[in-house]
Amino acid sequence: MNLDGKVALVTGACKGIGLQIAHDLAKNGAMVYINGRDEEKVKKLVMTLCNENLRVRPFICDVSDYDSVKLAFRSYAKEGKKLDILVNNAGILDDALIGMVSLGQIEKTFRTNTYSVLFLSQYASRFMARNNKGSIINISSIIGTNGNEGQAVYGGSKAAIIGITKSLAKELAIKNIRVNAIAPGFIDTDMSRSVSDAVFQERINSIAMKRIGLPSEISNVVAFLASDFSSYVTGQVIGVDGGMLI
């Protein structure tokens, strides 16, 4: 997938799916800004990826904090005037049955998973509009499309991303900015490996393909949506779940 000349920003890019997405976008030729809130960790990762001859730079901010995002984009504006791709990947998972959910859990989950999509899209779309072209890719979840017991807060935050995606797709189409979402299923990350063996096997059994998904299988779809191959695709939610049933 040729992304030469494109500039991308990936949130939550220091580990898991976000890291895979950032790595693969850079491998396909894009200049990729690596987002995280831990400056030391981000800069260390940038150095590691640069040693692989990948073009990456840091983008330090807490995506759940509007002022932090605003400040980061102000700094970015001094460095470059172009942004072609935004991947809103940053997210947290804090499960609890509804009777045990705290206000703090709700606020933290929605600020990180949902508010961040609005914050980043607001600023990124301004850069994209200057060139009358761009692609915003939001990472939702199969929990956002299907729901799941004990995940009302997480599922709600991810379902909201779908509504944001479809609304922004309609609003920004006139500026040739495409907005799509990906809804991953059970993907091989530290988070998915943290469950018990019994739960892990139960989830594998619920997948028609009978295997866990790979982060690269998410990043491959991101690369498609970021590229000109998807130039007429907008407002879509693409499930990448191996036929998982919830």
C-alpha positions as CSV (number, residue, x, y, z in Angstrom):
1,M,0.0,0.0,0.0
2,N,1.8,3.2,-1.2
3,L,1.5,6.0,1.3
4,D,4.5,8.0,0.1
5,G,4.2,11.7,0.8
6,K,1.4,11.3,3.3
7,V,1.6,12.5,6.9
8,A,-0.2,10.5,9.6
9,L,-1.0,10.9,13.3
10,V,-1.7,7.8,15.4
11,T,-3.0,8.1,18.9
12,G,-2.2,5.6,21.6
13,A,0.6,4.4,19.5
14,C,3.1,3.2,22.1
15,K,1.8,-0.4,22.3
16,G,-0.6,-3.0,20.9
17,I,-2.7,-2.2,17.9
18,G,-1.7,1.4,17.9
19,L,2.0,0.6,17.7
20,Q,1.3,-1.9,14.9
21,I,-0.7,0.7,13.0
22,A,2.0,3.3,13.3
23,H,4.8,0.9,12.3
24,D,2.9,-0.3,9.2
25,L,1.9,3.2,8.0
26,A,5.5,4.2,8.2
27,K,6.6,1.0,6.5
28,N,4.3,1.9,3.7
29,G,5.9,5.3,3.2
30,A,4.1,7.7,5.4
31,M,5.6,10.1,7.9
32,V,4.0,9.1,11.1
33,Y,3.5,11.1,14.3
34,I,3.6,8.8,17.3
35,N,1.2,9.9,20.1
36,G,1.4,9.2,23.8
37,R,1.3,11.2,27.0
38,D,4.6,9.8,28.4
39,E,7.2,11.9,26.7
40,E,10.1,9.7,27.6
41,K,8.4,6.6,26.4
42,V,7.3,8.1,23.1
43,K,10.7,9.5,22.3
44,K,12.4,6.2,23.1
45,L,9.9,4.5,20.8
46,V,10.6,7.1,18.1
47,M,14.3,6.4,18.3
48,T,13.7,2.7,18.0
49,L,11.6,3.1,14.9
50,C,14.0,5.6,13.4
51,N,16.7,2.9,13.7
52,E,14.5,0.8,11.5
53,N,14.7,3.5,8.9
54,L,11.1,4.5,9.4
55,R,10.1,8.2,9.3
56,V,8.4,8.9,12.7
57,R,8.2,11.8,15.1
58,P,6.7,12.3,18.5
59,F,3.3,13.9,19.2
60,I,3.1,14.3,23.0
61,C,-0.3,15.0,24.6
62,D,-3.0,13.4,26.7
63,V,-5.8,12.9,24.2
64,S,-8.4,12.9,26.9
65,D,-7.5,16.5,27.8
66,Y,-8.7,19.2,25.4
67,D,-6.1,21.8,26.4
68,S,-3.3,19.2,26.0
69,V,-4.5,18.3,22.5
70,K,-4.8,22.0,21.6
71,L,-1.3,22.7,22.8
72,A,0.1,19.7,20.8
73,F,-1.5,20.9,17.6
74,R,-0.2,24.4,18.2
75,S,3.3,22.9,18.3
76,Y,2.6,20.8,15.3
77,A,1.5,23.8,13.3
78,K,5.0,25.3,13.7
79,E,6.5,22.2,12.3
80,G,4.2,21.4,9.4
81,K,1.1,22.5,7.6
82,K,0.0,19.1,6.4
83,L,-1.9,16.2,7.8
84,D,-3.4,13.5,5.6
85,I,-4.3,10.7,8.0
86,L,-5.6,10.6,11.6
87,V,-6.0,7.3,13.4
88,N,-8.0,7.7,16.6
89,N,-6.8,4.5,18.3
90,A,-6.2,5.5,22.0
91,G,-8.5,3.7,24.4
92,I,-8.9,2.1,27.8
93,L,-11.0,-0.8,29.0
94,D,-12.3,-0.8,32.6
95,D,-15.0,-3.5,32.9
96,A,-17.6,-3.6,35.6
97,L,-21.2,-4.7,36.1
98,I,-23.5,-1.7,36.0
99,G,-24.2,-1.9,39.7
100,M,-20.5,-1.5,40.5
101,V,-19.7,1.2,38.0
102,S,-18.3,4.4,39.5
103,L,-18.6,8.0,38.1
104,G,-14.8,8.1,37.8
105,Q,-14.8,5.0,35.6
106,I,-17.5,6.5,33.3
107,E,-15.7,9.9,33.0
108,K,-12.3,8.4,32.4
109,T,-13.5,5.9,29.9
110,F,-15.5,8.4,27.8
111,R,-12.9,11.1,28.0
112,T,-10.2,8.7,26.7
113,N,-12.2,6.6,24.3
114,T,-14.8,9.1,23.0
115,Y,-14.0,12.7,23.8
116,S,-10.5,12.2,22.3
117,V,-12.0,11.3,18.9
118,L,-13.9,14.7,18.9
119,F,-10.9,16.6,20.2
120,L,-8.4,15.2,17.6
121,S,-10.9,15.2,14.7
122,Q,-11.7,18.9,15.3
123,Y,-8.0,20.0,15.0
124,A,-6.9,17.4,12.4
125,S,-9.8,18.2,10.0
126,R,-8.6,21.8,9.9
127,F,-5.3,20.8,8.6
128,M,-6.9,18.3,6.1
129,A,-9.3,21.0,4.8
130,R,-6.3,23.1,3.8
131,N,-5.4,20.5,1.2
132,N,-9.0,19.5,0.5
133,K,-8.2,15.9,1.3
134,G,-7.8,13.5,4.3
135,S,-8.8,10.3,6.0
136,I,-9.9,10.0,9.6
137,I,-10.0,6.4,10.9
138,N,-11.6,5.7,14.2
139,I,-11.0,2.5,16.1
140,S,-14.3,1.3,17.7
141,S,-14.9,-2.3,18.8
142,I,-17.2,-5.3,18.3
143,I,-18.4,-4.4,21.8
144,G,-19.5,-1.0,20.4
145,T,-21.5,-2.7,17.6
146,N,-22.9,-5.7,19.6
147,G,-22.6,-4.9,23.3
148,N,-21.5,-7.3,26.0
149,E,-22.4,-8.2,29.6
150,G,-20.4,-6.1,32.1
151,Q,-19.2,-3.7,29.4
152,A,-21.9,-1.0,29.3
153,V,-19.4,1.8,29.9
154,Y,-16.8,0.6,27.4
155,G,-19.4,-0.5,24.9
156,G,-21.2,2.8,25.2
157,S,-17.9,4.7,24.6
158,K,-17.2,2.6,21.5
159,A,-20.7,2.8,20.2
160,A,-20.5,6.6,20.4
161,I,-17.5,6.5,18.1
162,I,-19.7,5.0,15.4
163,G,-22.2,7.8,15.7
164,I,-19.3,10.4,15.6
165,T,-17.9,8.6,12.5
166,K,-21.1,8.6,10.5
167,S,-21.9,12.3,11.4
168,L,-18.4,13.5,10.6
169,A,-18.4,11.6,7.3
170,K,-21.5,13.6,6.2
171,E,-20.1,16.9,7.5
172,L,-16.6,16.6,6.1
173,A,-17.3,14.9,2.7
174,I,-17.7,18.4,1.1
175,K,-14.0,18.9,2.0
176,N,-13.0,15.5,0.6
177,I,-12.2,14.3,4.1
178,R,-13.3,10.7,4.5
179,V,-14.2,9.3,8.0
180,N,-14.5,5.6,8.7
181,A,-14.4,3.3,11.7
182,I,-13.0,-0.2,12.3
183,A,-14.6,-2.5,14.9
184,P,-12.0,-5.1,16.0
185,G,-12.9,-8.3,17.6
186,F,-10.6,-10.4,19.8
187,I,-7.1,-9.3,18.9
188,D,-3.8,-10.6,20.2
189,T,-2.6,-7.8,22.6
190,D,-1.4,-7.6,26.2
191,M,-5.0,-6.8,27.2
192,S,-6.5,-9.9,25.6
193,R,-3.8,-12.1,27.0
194,S,-4.5,-10.9,30.5
195,V,-7.8,-12.9,30.8
196,S,-7.9,-16.3,32.4
197,D,-7.3,-19.4,30.2
198,A,-10.9,-20.4,30.5
199,V,-12.1,-17.0,29.3
200,F,-9.5,-16.9,26.6
201,Q,-10.7,-20.3,25.2
202,E,-14.4,-19.2,25.5
203,R,-13.7,-16.2,23.3
204,I,-11.7,-18.3,20.8
205,N,-14.7,-20.7,20.6
206,S,-17.0,-17.8,19.8
207,I,-15.0,-16.9,16.7
208,A,-16.0,-18.6,13.4
209,M,-12.4,-18.7,12.3
210,K,-11.4,-20.3,15.6
211,R,-8.3,-18.1,16.2
212,I,-7.4,-14.8,17.7
213,G,-6.8,-11.9,15.4
214,L,-3.4,-10.3,14.8
215,P,-2.7,-6.5,15.2
216,S,-1.4,-6.6,11.7
217,E,-4.9,-7.6,10.5
218,I,-6.2,-4.3,11.9
219,S,-3.4,-2.3,10.5
220,N,-3.9,-3.7,7.1
221,V,-7.4,-2.3,7.0
222,V,-6.2,1.0,8.4
223,A,-3.6,1.2,5.5
224,F,-6.4,0.6,3.0
225,L,-8.6,3.3,4.5
226,A,-5.6,5.7,4.7
227,S,-4.7,5.1,1.0
228,D,-6.2,6.3,-2.2
229,F,-7.5,2.8,-2.8
230,S,-10.5,3.8,-0.5
231,S,-11.0,7.2,-2.1
232,Y,-14.8,6.6,-2.4
233,V,-15.3,5.0,1.0
234,T,-16.7,7.1,3.9
235,G,-19.1,6.7,6.8
236,Q,-18.4,2.9,7.0
237,V,-17.9,0.7,10.0
238,I,-15.7,-2.3,9.0
239,G,-15.7,-5.3,11.4
240,V,-12.4,-7.1,11.7
241,D,-13.4,-10.0,14.0
242,G,-13.0,-13.4,12.2
243,G,-16.7,-13.9,12.4
244,M,-16.9,-13.5,16.2
245,L,-20.3,-13.8,17.9
246,I,-21.2,-12.1,21.2
